């Protein structure tokens, strides 16, 4: 008639929440529907937590046009909230900018910064996958542009330039010095052709910040600031001379072409026109 061990009393109910202590309940007496719940810092709560009276606050977390309704412990820190946001969005804490009345301090609790029910928490940042998705097409596009540029026919072979270059080197062209960079001379650069095959000279008026392009018919005075870019390329078979263009507007028609520029002055011309002044 002795009672079997373990049958003399009803089993005690396991505590809920973060504790997780206590022994296993007797077989067949485990309460149905009970589940262990994580601390409010690590999970979305639906209320009913009795974790030693920890007070929860309802938040609206907004990131990348997505909204998340979250119940979070009021005594948790900003750093802990970032961890929660990471679990919701996949956005690493280091890549998050969390905003609530300014940048959210990681070391302070939500209570200390006066977060209230219904508060909106704005999150700014991109996941690693988002960054890669943006950069990869951009890099691929840049590589395609470079490949296309490499495929392009050299400028000196293009029809519009051949008609000038086929005239040959001007008789009065200035001497060139290959492999040397020199300052601009004090006299105008002369003995060159423009795209019409007419003679042209370049005068750099540094005190007036102007480039004078002179032909037999007229002299055009251009402010240096109006020249958007300078393009140059060696002439095949005469690499000690360049063909050069000054970009005066947004289209190719706005390029002013000059042929048979001595190579030693090319860098000085670019630096002067584009405002670098490296040689002066």
PyMOL commands that set and color helices and strands:
alter all, ss='L'
color gray80, all
select helices_A, chain A and resi 40-42+78-89+93-95+128-151+155-157+159-165+206-208+224-226+252-254+263-273
alter helices_A, ss='H'
color red, helices_A
select strands_A, chain A and resi 56-63+66-73+97-99+119-124+189-194+199-205+210-214+219-223+229-235+238-247+255-262
alter strands_A, ss='S'
color yellow, strands_A
deselect
rebuild
show_as cartoon
